[in-house]
Every structure is written in structure tokens, then in C-alpha cells.
Amino acid sequence: MLNFLLGAVAGALMAAVATIAALRNPDVQVRMGLVRPEPAVIQSRRPEPAACPPPAAQAQMPAGTPQVGQPEMLFARRRFWSVAP
């Protein structure tokens, strides 16, 4: 009898936690009618891109730092020392 009571209490707690977790999901709230769906916003025009920084700002890096975009950074042999050819 005690096992049944403990199992019922545990099952009720699990069901309560699952229900609360599901109701916090916005999609479930819309499906159940708890909140109204937000209207779809159609963007009429593409936004203007931000201005790029001048090239002089990129040249202020110290001399010892590696540059991005060189094949040696990706395909260096010392990175693949454990891979057999």
C-alpha cells in the first residue's frame, strides 16, 4: 500500500513538472490558446550594410601575431603529426 502511495505521489510530481515545462514553451502556449500568435512581419526593404573600418585600423596588429587566412594555419604539418598518410 505504501509503494502505491509513493508511486502515485512521484507520478503526480513528474506529471506536474512536465506540464509546467511544456506550458512555458511559447509554441505550446499558442497551440493551447493561452497567448495570441504574433503577426508575421514582412521586411519590405533590405537594411543598409554597416560601413567597414578603414584598412589602417587592421594594420595596427603587432608583428608577431599570425594573420588569418593563410593556408599554413589550417594545413600545417605539425598539426597533423598523429595522422598517418
C-alpha positions as CSV (number, residue, x, y, z in Angstrom):
1,M,0.0,0.0,0.0
2,L,2.9,2.4,0.8
3,N,4.5,1.6,-2.5
4,F,1.4,2.5,-4.3
5,L,1.1,5.8,-2.4
6,L,4.7,6.7,-3.0
7,G,4.4,5.8,-6.7
8,A,1.3,7.9,-7.1
9,V,2.9,10.9,-5.5
10,A,6.1,10.5,-7.6
11,G,4.0,10.2,-10.8
12,A,1.9,13.2,-9.9
13,L,5.1,15.3,-9.3
14,M,6.6,14.2,-12.6
15,A,3.3,15.0,-14.4
16,A,3.2,18.4,-12.8
17,V,6.8,19.2,-13.7
18,A,6.3,18.0,-17.3
19,T,3.1,20.1,-17.6
20,I,4.8,23.3,-16.3
21,A,7.8,22.8,-18.6
22,A,5.5,22.3,-21.6
23,L,3.4,25.3,-20.8
24,R,6.5,27.6,-20.6
25,N,7.2,26.8,-24.2
26,P,5.8,29.6,-26.5
27,D,4.7,27.2,-29.2
28,V,2.6,25.2,-26.7
29,Q,1.1,28.4,-25.4
30,V,0.0,29.4,-28.8
31,R,-1.5,26.0,-29.6
32,M,-3.5,25.9,-26.4
33,G,-4.8,29.5,-26.9
34,L,-3.1,30.9,-23.9
35,V,-1.5,33.7,-25.9
36,R,-2.2,35.1,-29.3
37,P,0.2,34.4,-32.1
38,E,2.4,37.3,-33.1
39,P,1.7,38.6,-36.6
40,A,4.3,37.8,-39.2
41,V,6.5,40.9,-40.0
42,I,7.5,41.1,-43.6
43,Q,10.5,43.2,-44.2
44,S,9.9,45.5,-47.2
45,R,13.5,46.6,-47.8
46,R,16.9,45.2,-47.0
47,P,18.8,47.2,-44.4
48,E,21.9,49.1,-45.4
49,P,25.2,47.3,-44.6
50,A,27.4,48.9,-41.9
51,A,30.5,50.7,-43.0
52,C,33.7,48.8,-42.9
53,P,36.6,50.1,-40.8
54,P,39.4,51.8,-42.7
55,P,42.3,49.5,-43.6
56,A,44.7,51.4,-41.4
57,A,42.9,50.1,-38.3
58,Q,43.6,46.5,-39.4
59,A,47.3,47.2,-39.9
60,Q,47.9,48.1,-36.2
61,M,48.4,44.4,-35.2
62,P,51.8,43.6,-33.6
63,A,54.4,42.0,-35.8
64,G,54.4,38.5,-34.1
65,T,50.7,37.7,-34.4
66,P,49.6,35.3,-37.1
67,Q,47.4,36.5,-39.9
68,V,44.1,35.0,-40.6
69,G,43.6,33.3,-44.0
70,Q,47.0,31.8,-44.6
71,P,46.9,28.1,-45.7
72,E,49.7,27.3,-43.2
73,M,47.4,27.9,-40.3
74,L,45.0,25.2,-41.4
75,F,47.2,22.7,-43.2
76,A,50.4,22.9,-41.1
77,R,52.1,19.5,-40.9
78,R,52.8,19.9,-37.2
79,R,49.0,19.9,-36.5
80,F,48.6,16.5,-38.1
81,W,51.6,14.8,-36.5
82,S,49.4,11.9,-35.2
83,V,47.6,11.3,-38.5
84,A,49.2,8.6,-40.8
85,P,49.3,9.5,-44.5
